[in-house]
Amino acid sequence: MRKGGIVALKMDDISFNNGIITVRSTWSEKESQFKNRTKNDGYRPIEMNDDIWSILCDYRN
């Protein structure tokens, strides 16, 4: 995952049931603003491994 996608991540972007993080927006350090699109003008699904799933579950609670 790119740094800008991590910074822009919201809990709504995480599907705990499916184990998927969907990157829908990014943070642009150059422009100091959030962008409602990814680098490739779309969205990017990323499969979570067990460690990330566990960490995000703990954070959610």
N, C-alpha and C positions, 0 to 999 in steps of 0.2 A: 504494500500500500504506500502511496506517496504521502509525504508530510502534509501537503495541503488538504488531502482527503481525510486524513486523521484529524486535523484541526477542525474541519467542518462537520465531522461526524455527529449525528444526533441519534438519540435512542430509537426514533422512528425508522432509522436506516438499518436497524438490526432485527433480523428474524431469528429469534432463539429456537423456534420450532423447526425451522429449516436449516439452521446453522449457517446462514448467509448474511454478510454485510453488503449493503448496496450503497455504493458511493454515488451520490447524486449532485454534490456540490463540492467546491474546493475553496481554500483560502489562498489568496494571492498576496504574498509578502511584498512584491514589487508595487502593487496598487493599494496595499493595505485594506483589502476588502474581500468579502465573501463573493463567490461567483456561483450562480445557480446552474452550473454545468461543469462537466469534467473537462480534462484536457482535450479529449476527443469529441466534445459536444454531445455526450450521451451519458449513460450511467454504466457502472461497472460492478457486477456482482463478484464478491470475494467469499470463498468458502472459509469458514472458521475452523481452526483445529481445536482439539479438546482444551488446551491450555487457555487460548483466547476466549473460548466460550465460557469457561469457568471464571475467568477474571471479570468478564463483562457481566456475568450473572451476579457475582458478588458486588460489583459496582452498582448495578441496577437496584439491588436490595439495600 
